[in-house]
């Protein structure tokens, strides 16, 4: 019997015109051409959005030049009133934005800004975790029991009446089963039922909005068939904390220049001909950004932990790990051969008791002293939204003399008044942390990771870390994106022929006084000499205003959504300043319903739902990932959607004072600036 063809072959997508088209931009070299363009923009705004109160400004991107022709998504059938591709209220003549609204939302209201910083003198504490009513827990356990029982019943009957469908799970023709029945049960009987909520294909820039490729399944999620249509949705799922994932702008311009000069690959590992001048510049910039002696970079964030930790600790060493540390940390510790002890998440009392025990008892059996003890924590936990209690950890470090490894994959760039991560947020000297790890994926719109610390440690890790020897070096475009986005946060010091600040004028007033570089006078800025000389620099990059604006927008968005959800009555985890906001769903069946209802609204919203084994069995959740690219109106949309769906799914189980959603929206600024939410 011939094999059945793929459903994709049976249901080919109807031929459609390409979604890409060429847009040619001509420079407006005269006032007449500018006024003509403004007139055309005004006519379009009046046609699609009614009569504006004032003439809309023409928003120009810095990447548009008279000699460039950019490939963009064909938006000929765009809805001008949905608020996704274009703002519902056109900008005024005084408001000129240099970003594409669908990638980085237009928001000129300075009230919608905040500074991410821990209040001095106030002990750190996360939001107390609330337990739901017992009937929620009971129905959650019953749901899992029902699914498991029905799954085993289907397997029992299927193996007897449809053995061909189970051949890959059973020994056959002398071969053992490649996928065992037990190990694949969860995937086949639980995840498969809601698989339409995961791995949804997308296209275009994953910015403030994202373009979904519509699909359906003719066989209960075993296969997915693309329909050929697309849906633009509000993106609350991507790691894009500072909104640098853009298809146009200063960073994209720099990457384009880089590709013209370097191509797209390094062509080797760092120790075998793959080290470019860009690698050296990026490492020096990372060290300067963090205030450490040296830094090294890896081409993958997961590999940064899993290949560097074995080079730091080994047999005879002890690793103390938070119970919720990321899988990359756990994997790296297992490879190292070191002993590992875990403590309850962020419980400083449990940590101190464990330290006393392991120091007094020493190694197992022999009771010899440990070669070294290293504590590994995350700055910001990706599933909980909680921060490491770094002030308390530093006090324990002074008392018990252990080494400290902080994974800032999610906190670097997203926390602190200057975006330097959890150490910046708490005002702790970064040099007091022995090893700082982070990634460029979440806040910088790039990929890869880094290790920063003393020069002695970094030099050893360059040779002993497997990523430097075996892994492909980070590619030039990714390096350039990292350099450009980091420079945007830091600000750039240009070589000036005359003093550019009063402090420098005093320093240079005497000929006998040595000239002090401005990069040393203004802490944290990047000297232009540390950047590639061919990289284009925009005014907002140079003065650091672009980075500051992104940091403050992100801080407002995170506090607004987190506190707004709690005021609606939802149970959430994490810190108010965390860009990750987990909302507890508990029941596994509600995950799929929540995701589908958000995705099928009038304004579609893409979210991430997470369940066991990434979380404990009964704490399934939706994880909102905020971005500086979102506007206040975007958060309003999310709150209204959660309010409606929360009532339908019985998700509002938190105690405390509740506000109506419209009151939350109208009092957003007041809510964000409250020291604490009662």
C-alpha positions in Angstrom: 0.0 0.0 0.0 1.6 3.3 -1.0 2.4 5.7 1.9 0.0 8.5 2.5 1.4 11.8 1.2 1.9 14.7 3.6 -1.1 16.9 4.4 0.9 19.8 3.1 0.9 18.1 -0.3 -2.8 17.4 -0.1 -3.6 21.0 0.8 -1.2 23.2 -1.1 -1.5 26.9 -0.2 -3.1 28.9 -2.9 -0.6 30.9 -4.9 -0.4 34.4 -3.6 1.7 37.4 -4.3 4.9 37.9 -2.4 4.6 39.6 0.9 7.8 41.5 0.1 8.1 44.5 -2.1 10.7 47.1 -2.8 10.2 50.6 -1.4 12.4 53.3 -2.8 13.0 56.3 -0.6 14.3 59.6 -2.0 16.0 62.2 0.2 14.0 65.3 0.9 16.7 67.8 -0.1 14.5 70.8 -0.4 11.8 72.4 1.8 9.3 72.0 -1.0 9.8 68.2 -1.2 9.5 68.0 2.6 6.2 69.9 2.6 4.9 67.8 -0.2 5.7 64.6 1.8 4.0 66.1 4.9 1.0 66.9 2.8 0.8 63.3 1.5 1.1 61.9 5.0 -1.6 64.3 6.2 -3.9 63.1 3.4 -3.3 59.4 4.3 -3.9 60.0 8.0 -7.2 61.9 7.2 -8.3 59.1 4.9 -7.7 56.2 7.3 -7.9 57.8 10.7 -10.3 60.7 10.5 -9.4 64.3 10.8 -6.5 64.8 13.2 -6.2 67.6 15.6 -3.0 68.7 14.0 -1.0 67.9 11.0 0.8 64.6 11.5 4.6 64.6 11.2 6.4 62.5 8.7 8.3 59.9 10.8 11.7 59.2 9.1 14.0 56.3 9.9 17.7 57.0 10.1 18.2 54.1 7.6 16.4 55.8 4.8 18.7 57.4 2.3 18.5 58.6 -1.2 20.6 55.7 -2.4 19.1 52.9 -0.5 16.2 50.6 -1.4 14.9 48.5 1.5 13.0 45.3 1.4 9.9 45.5 3.7 6.8 43.6 4.3 4.0 44.4 1.8 1.4 46.2 4.0 -1.0 47.2 1.2 -3.9 45.5 3.0 -3.0 46.9 6.5 -5.7 47.9 8.9 -4.9 51.5 9.9 -7.2 51.4 12.9 -6.0 48.4 14.8 -3.1 50.3 16.5 -0.6 47.6 15.6 1.0 48.8 12.3 0.2 52.5 12.8 -0.8 54.5 16.0 -4.5 55.1 16.4 -3.8 58.7 17.1 -1.5 60.2 14.4 1.5 62.2 15.8 1.5 65.9 15.8 3.7 68.2 13.8 6.1 68.5 16.7 6.4 64.8 17.2 9.0 63.2 14.9 9.7 59.5 15.5 12.6 57.6 13.9 11.2 54.1 14.5 8.7 51.9 12.8 5.6 51.8 15.0 5.1 48.0 14.5 8.7 47.4 15.6 9.1 50.1 18.3 5.9 51.9 19.4 5.7 55.6 19.3 5.3 57.1 22.8 6.2 60.7 23.5 4.6 61.1 26.9 7.3 61.5 29.5 4.9 60.5 32.2 5.2 57.0 30.9 8.8 56.7 32.1 10.3 55.2 35.3 13.8 54.4 36.7 14.5 50.8 37.7 16.3 51.0 41.0 16.0 49.5 44.5 15.3 52.0 47.2 18.2 52.4 49.6 17.7 51.3 53.1 14.7 49.1 52.3 15.3 45.4 52.6 14.7 43.5 49.4 11.6 41.3 49.3 9.7 39.7 46.4 5.9 39.7 46.2 4.6 37.1 48.6 3.5 34.0 46.8 -0.2 33.3 47.3 -1.8 29.9 47.2 -5.0 29.5 45.3 -8.1 28.0 46.9 -8.1 24.3 47.6 -10.7 23.6 44.9 -8.3 25.0 42.2 -5.5 22.7 43.4 -7.9 19.7 43.6 -9.3 20.2 40.1 -5.7 20.7 38.7 -4.6 17.3 40.1 -7.8 15.7 38.9 -7.1 17.1 35.4 -3.7 15.5 35.3 -5.1 12.2 36.6 -7.9 12.2 34.0 -5.5 12.9 31.2 -3.0 10.3 32.3 -5.7 7.6 32.8 -7.2 8.2 29.4 -3.8 8.3 27.8 -2.9 4.9 29.1 -6.2 3.5 28.1 -5.7 4.8 24.5 -2.2 3.3 24.5 -3.5 -0.1 25.7 -6.2 -0.3 23.0 -4.1 1.2 20.3 -1.2 -1.2 20.7 -3.7 -4.1 20.1 -5.9 -2.6 17.4 -3.5 -0.2 15.6 0.0 -1.7 16.2 1.5 0.1 13.1 0.9 3.4 14.8 3.0 2.3 17.8 5.9 0.6 16.0 8.3 3.4 16.9 7.6 2.7 20.6 8.2 -1.0 20.5 11.1 -3.4 19.7 11.0 -4.2 16.1 13.0 -6.5 13.8 15.7 -7.0 16.4 16.1 -3.2 17.2 15.3 -1.7 20.5 12.7 1.1 20.5 14.4 4.4 19.8 11.7 6.3 21.8 10.5 4.4 24.8 6.8 4.3 25.6 7.1 5.7 29.1 9.5 8.6 28.2 7.3 9.8 25.3 4.0 9.5 27.1 3.9 13.1 28.4 4.7 14.4 24.9 2.2 12.3 23.1 -0.7 12.4 25.6 -0.4 15.9 27.2 1.7 18.3 25.1 0.3 17.1 21.8 -3.2 18.2 22.8 -2.1 21.8 23.1 0.7 21.8 20.6 -0.9 24.6 18.6 0.2 26.9 21.5 3.9 26.2 20.9 6.4 26.7 18.1 4.1 28.9 16.1 6.0 30.0 12.9 6.4 33.7 12.4 8.0 36.0 9.9 9.4 39.5 9.9 10.9 41.5 12.8 10.0 40.2 16.3 9.5 43.6 17.7 6.5 45.3 19.4 4.3 43.3 17.0 5.0 40.0 15.2 3.6 38.5 12.0 2.1 35.0 12.6 1.9 32.5 9.8 -1.6 31.1 10.1 -1.9 27.3 10.3 -4.3 24.5 11.2 -4.1 20.8 12.0 -6.2 18.2 10.2 -5.1 15.4 12.6 -5.2 16.8 16.2 -1.9 18.6 16.1 0.2 15.7 14.8 0.9 17.8 11.7 0.4 21.5 11.0 -0.6 22.9 7.6 0.1 26.5 6.7 -2.9 28.4 5.2 -0.8 31.0 3.3 -2.3 33.9 5.3 -0.7 36.0 8.0 -1.9 37.7 11.1 -0.1 40.6 12.8 -0.3 40.4 16.6 0.9 42.2 19.6 4.1 40.5 20.8 4.3 39.9 24.5 6.4 36.7 24.1 9.8 37.6 22.6 13.0 38.3 24.5 13.4 41.9 23.4 13.6 43.9 26.6 15.1 47.1 25.2 13.5 46.8 21.8 16.7 46.6 19.8 15.2 43.9 17.6 14.5 46.3 14.8 14.8 46.1 11.0 15.8 49.7 10.7 17.6 52.3 12.8 21.3 52.9 13.9 21.9 49.3 14.9 20.6 47.8 11.7 22.6 50.4 9.7 25.8 49.3 11.5 25.0 45.6 10.8 24.5 46.3 7.1 27.9 48.1 7.0 29.5 45.1 8.8 28.1 42.6 6.3 29.6 44.6 3.4 33.0 44.5 5.1 33.1 41.1 6.9 30.5 38.9 5.4 28.4 36.7 7.7 30.8 34.1 9.3 34.0 34.1 11.3 35.2 30.8 9.7 36.6 29.2 12.8 36.9 28.9 16.6 38.4 31.7 18.6 41.7 29.8 19.1 41.9 28.6 15.5 41.8 31.6 13.2 38.3 32.8 14.1 39.3 35.9 16.2 38.4 39.1 14.4 39.2 42.6 15.5 35.4 42.9 16.2 35.8 40.2 18.9 38.5 42.1 20.7 36.5 45.4 20.4 33.3 43.7 21.7 35.1 42.1 24.7 36.8 45.4 25.6 33.4 47.1 25.4 31.7 44.5 27.6 34.4 44.9 30.2 34.0 48.6 30.2 30.2 48.4 30.2 30.3 46.2 33.3 33.3 47.8 35.0 35.4 44.7 35.2 39.1 44.1 34.2 38.3 41.8 31.3 35.6 39.8 29.5 35.3 37.0 27.0 32.4 36.3 24.7 30.8 33.0 23.4 28.6 32.4 20.4 25.7 30.9 22.5 24.2 31.8 25.8 23.5 28.2 26.9 27.0 27.1 26.0 28.5 30.0 28.0 27.3 28.4 31.2 27.7 24.7 30.2 31.2 25.1 28.9 32.6 27.7 31.3 31.5 26.3 34.6 33.5 23.0 34.1 36.6 25.2 33.6 36.0 27.0 36.9 35.2 24.1 39.3 36.0 20.3 39.2 36.4 17.3 41.4 36.9 18.3 45.1 35.0 21.6 44.6 31.5 22.4 45.9 28.8 24.3 43.9 25.9 25.7 45.9 23.0 26.3 43.5 19.6 27.9 43.8 16.9 25.3 43.3 15.5 27.3 40.3 18.7 27.9 38.4 18.6 27.5 34.7 19.2 24.2 32.9 22.4 25.5 31.4 23.9 26.0 34.9 22.7 22.5 36.0 24.2 21.0 32.8 27.5 22.8 33.3 27.8 21.7 37.0 27.1 18.0 36.0 29.9 18.2 33.4 32.3 19.7 35.9 32.3 16.7 38.3 32.0 19.0 41.3 29.7 18.2 44.2 26.5 20.2 44.2 24.1 21.2 47.0 20.9 23.1 46.4 19.1 25.5 48.7 15.5 26.8 48.6 14.9 29.6 46.1 16.1 32.9 47.5 15.9 31.7 51.1 18.9 33.3 52.7 18.3 31.6 56.0 18.4 28.2 54.3 21.6 29.3 52.4 23.4 30.3 55.6 22.5 27.0 57.3 23.8 25.1 54.3 27.0 27.1 54.2 27.7 26.3 57.9 27.1 22.6 57.3 29.3 22.2 54.2 32.1 24.3 55.6 32.2 22.4 58.9 31.8 18.9 57.4 34.0 19.2 54.3 34.1 16.7 51.5 32.0 13.5 51.8 33.8 10.5 53.4 37.2 12.1 53.8 35.9 15.4 55.4 38.8 17.2 53.9 38.3 20.9 53.2 36.8 21.8 49.8 39.2 23.0 47.2 36.8 25.9 46.6 33.1 26.7 47.2 31.2 28.6 44.6 27.7 29.9 44.9 25.8 30.2 41.6 22.6 32.3 41.4 20.7 34.1 38.7 20.2 37.8 38.7 16.7 37.5 37.4 14.9 34.1 37.2 13.2 33.6 33.9 10.2 31.5 35.1 9.6 33.3 38.4 10.4 36.9 37.7 12.2 37.1 41.0 15.7 38.7 41.6 18.5 37.2 43.6 18.7 38.8 47.0 22.2 40.2 46.2 22.6 42.5 49.2 22.1 39.6 51.6 24.3 37.3 49.5 27.1 39.8 49.6 26.9 39.9 53.4 27.2 36.1 53.5 30.1 36.2 51.1 32.0 38.5 53.4 31.3 36.2 56.3 31.9 32.8 54.8 34.4 33.6 52.0 33.0 31.7 49.0 33.2 32.6 45.4 30.1 34.1 43.7 29.0 33.4 40.1 26.0 35.5 39.0 24.1 34.6 35.8 22.7 37.9 34.4 21.2 36.5 31.3 17.8 38.2 31.9 18.9 41.1 34.1 21.7 42.6 32.1 20.4 45.6 30.1 17.0 45.3 31.7 17.6 46.3 35.3 19.3 49.3 37.0 19.2 53.0 36.2 22.1 52.5 33.7 21.1 49.0 32.5 24.1 47.3 34.1 21.9 44.5 35.6 21.1 43.4 39.1 24.3 44.9 40.6 23.4 48.2 39.2 19.8 47.8 40.5 21.0 47.2 44.0 23.9 49.7 43.8 26.5 47.0 44.5 30.1 47.2 43.2 30.3 44.8 40.3 34.0 44.0 41.1 32.9 42.4 44.3 31.2 39.6 42.2 33.9 37.1 41.2 32.3 36.0 37.9 29.6 37.8 36.0 27.8 35.9 33.2 25.2 37.3 30.8 23.8 37.0 27.3 23.2 39.3 24.4 19.9 37.7 23.4 17.4 39.3 25.7 18.3 43.0 25.9 20.7 43.7 23.0 18.8 42.1 20.1 21.7 39.8 19.3 22.9 36.3 20.3 25.7 34.7 22.4 26.9 35.3 25.9 29.9 36.7 28.0 31.9 36.0 31.0 33.4 39.0 32.9 35.7 39.3 35.9 39.3 39.7 36.8 41.9 39.4 34.0 43.5 36.3 35.7 40.2 34.4 35.7 39.2 35.4 32.1 42.6 34.5 30.7 42.3 31.0 32.3 38.8 30.5 30.9 39.9 31.5 27.4 42.1 28.4 27.3 40.1 25.9 29.5 36.6 26.8 28.4 35.4 24.4 25.6 33.6 27.2 23.7 36.8 29.0 22.9 38.5 25.9 21.5 35.6 24.0 19.8 32.7 26.4 19.1 32.3 28.6 16.1 33.3 32.2 16.9 30.5 34.7 17.1 29.6 36.0 13.6 30.4 39.6 12.6 26.8 40.8 12.2 25.9 39.6 15.7 29.1 41.2 17.1 28.2 44.5 15.4 24.6 44.4 16.7 26.0 43.8 20.2 28.5 46.6 20.0 26.0 49.1 18.5 23.2 48.4 21.0 25.6 48.4 24.0 27.1 51.7 22.8 23.5 53.1 22.6 23.0 52.4 26.2 26.4 53.7 27.3 26.6 56.8 25.2 29.7 57.6 23.1 32.5 60.0 23.8 33.8 61.6 20.6 37.3 63.0 20.3 36.8 66.7 20.8 39.2 69.5 19.7 37.7 71.8 22.4 36.3 71.0 25.8 32.8 69.7 25.6 31.9 70.0 29.3 32.8 72.5 32.1 34.7 69.7 34.0 36.9 69.1 31.0 37.6 72.8 30.6 39.0 72.9 34.1 41.0 69.8 33.5 42.6 71.3 30.4 43.0 74.8 31.6 46.7 74.4 32.2 49.2 73.2 29.6 51.1 71.3 32.2 48.1 69.3 33.3 47.8 66.0 31.4 44.7 65.7 29.3 42.1 63.3 30.9 39.9 61.5 28.4 36.3 62.4 28.7 35.4 58.7 28.9 37.2 58.7 32.3 35.4 61.9 33.4 31.9 60.5 32.5 31.8 57.0 34.0 30.4 54.4 31.7 30.6 56.1 28.3 32.2 54.3 25.4 35.1 56.2 23.7 34.7 56.4 20.0 38.1 54.8 19.6 36.7 51.6 21.2 34.2 51.2 18.3 34.7 50.2 14.7 35.8 53.3 12.8 33.4 52.5 10.0 30.3 52.2 12.2 27.7 54.9 11.6 26.8 56.8 14.8 23.5 58.6 15.3 23.1 61.6 17.6 20.8 59.6 19.9 23.6 56.9 20.3 26.3 59.5 21.0 24.5 61.3 23.8 23.0 58.1 25.2 19.4 59.4 25.0 18.3 56.4 23.0 19.5 54.0 25.6 18.1 56.0 28.6 14.7 56.3 26.9 14.5 52.5 26.3 15.5 51.8 29.9 12.9 54.1 31.4 10.2 52.9 29.1 10.9 49.3 30.0 10.8 50.1 33.7 7.4 51.8 33.4 5.9 49.0 31.3 7.1 46.3 33.7 5.7 48.0 36.9 2.5 48.9 35.1 1.6 45.4 33.9 2.8 43.6 37.1 0.9 45.9 39.4 -2.1 46.1 37.1 -2.6 42.4 37.0 -2.4 42.2 40.8 -5.0 44.9 41.2 -7.3 42.9 38.8 -7.0 40.0 41.3 -4.6 37.7 39.5 -1.9 35.7 41.3 1.5 36.7 39.9 5.1 36.0 40.8 8.2 38.1 40.8 9.4 41.6 41.4 7.6 44.7 40.3 10.7 45.8 38.2 11.1 42.5 36.5 10.4 42.5 32.7 9.1 38.9 33.1 5.7 38.7 34.6 4.3 35.2 35.3 0.5 34.9 35.7 -0.6 31.7 37.4 -3.1 29.5 35.5 -2.7 26.3 37.5 -5.0 24.0 35.5 -3.2 22.6 32.4 -6.4 22.8 30.3 -6.6 26.6 30.9 -3.2 27.1 29.3 -4.5 26.2 25.8 -7.7 28.1 26.3 -5.9 31.2 27.5 -3.4 31.2 24.7 -6.0 30.6 22.0 -8.4 33.3 23.3 -5.5 35.8 23.4 -4.5 35.0 19.9 -8.0 35.2 18.4 -9.0 38.6 19.8 -9.8 41.6 17.7 -6.3 42.7 18.5 -4.4 39.4 18.6 -1.9 39.0 21.4 0.9 36.4 21.4 1.8 35.0 24.8 4.0 32.1 26.1 2.4 29.5 28.3 4.6 27.3 30.4 3.9 24.0 32.3 5.6 21.0 33.8 8.5 20.1 33.6 9.6 23.8 33.2 7.5 24.6 36.3 6.2 22.6 39.2 3.2 20.4 38.3 0.4 22.6 39.7 1.8 26.0 38.8 1.2 26.2 35.0 1.5 29.8 34.0 1.5 32.4 31.2 4.7 34.4 31.0 4.5 37.9 29.8 7.8 39.3 28.4 7.7 43.1 28.4 9.7 45.4 26.1 10.6 49.0 25.9 9.0 48.8 22.4 5.6 48.5 23.9 3.5 51.6 24.5 1.2 52.3 27.4 -1.8 51.6 25.1 -0.3 48.1 24.4 -0.3 47.4 28.2 -3.9 48.7 28.4 -4.8 46.2 25.6 -3.2 43.3 27.5 -4.9 44.3 30.8 -8.3 44.5 29.2 -7.8 41.1 27.5 -6.6 39.5 30.8 -9.6 41.0 32.7 -12.1 39.4 30.3 -10.4 36.0 30.0 -9.7 35.9 33.7 -13.4 36.2 34.5 -14.2 33.4 32.0 -11.5 31.0 33.3 -11.9 31.8 37.0 -8.3 33.0 37.3 -8.8 35.9 39.7 -7.9 34.1 43.0 -5.6 36.6 44.7 -6.5 38.4 47.9 -6.3 42.1 48.5 -7.9 45.2 47.1 -9.1 45.1 43.6 -9.6 47.9 41.0 -11.8 47.9 37.9 -9.7 47.7 34.7 -10.6 51.2 33.6 -9.6 52.6 36.9 -6.2 50.9 36.6 -5.7 52.3 33.1 -6.7 55.9 34.2 -4.5 55.8 37.3 -1.5 54.0 35.6 1.1 56.7 36.4 0.0 56.8 40.0 0.1 53.0 40.2 3.6 52.8 38.8 5.0 55.4 41.1 3.6 54.0 44.4 6.4 52.8 46.6 4.4 49.7 47.4 1.1 48.3 46.2 -1.2 47.4 49.1 
